[in-house]
Amino acid sequence: MNPRSVFQDDWFDLGNQKVTGAHALASLRDLQRAINEWRRRNRSQSGVGDTDIVALQIIFDAEKDGLAVSPRDLSERLGITSAATTMLIDRLEASGHIRRERHPSDRRSVILRPVSLALEPYPALAALRDLISAEADALTPDEAGAVASFLGRLADGVGKLGVAELRKS
């Protein structure tokens, strides 16, 4: 969405006026809406839920970094119960995305491994990641610094919000 659609053209003109915090917030809301719509479309087309996609990404990223992911790790990262985690793992294993293996040093425990790193968890996710990477690569150093600073401060602030603050909104 063009930022001008959020503000009246005669009040907000990128050519003549300084870009403001309101413009950044409007762009952030537009991005959030676009990602939510992309997720909705992807869910309806693939039949795969958001939690499954996030779980696959966690498992694939860990494998690329040479790390092991246990069902407990996955449960903690996703914030879901062990029963929900078992159902999730069963789905991902049945769909051919992951396999359970015995932990190499503790044969009593299980780790989760992707069937193949050559397979992206979902092509739509790879396309989104490629789009974001291309846009990030197009930023000037000053733009990248400003974006990183802004988003970093937001992430820190959101991370510090407690349940009470979230319930007030």
Secondary structure as GFF3:
##gff-version 3
##sequence-region A 1 169
A	DSSP	three_ten_helix	3	5	.	.	.	ID=ss1
A	DSSP	alpha_helix	21	46	.	.	.	ID=ss2
A	DSSP	alpha_helix	50	64	.	.	.	ID=ss3
A	DSSP	alpha_helix	71	78	.	.	.	ID=ss4
A	DSSP	alpha_helix	82	94	.	.	.	ID=ss5
A	DSSP	beta_strand	98	102	.	.	.	ID=ss6
A	DSSP	beta_strand	110	114	.	.	.	ID=ss7
A	DSSP	alpha_helix	123	137	.	.	.	ID=ss8
A	DSSP	alpha_helix	141	160	.	.	.	ID=ss9
A	DSSP	alpha_helix	163	168	.	.	.	ID=ss10
###
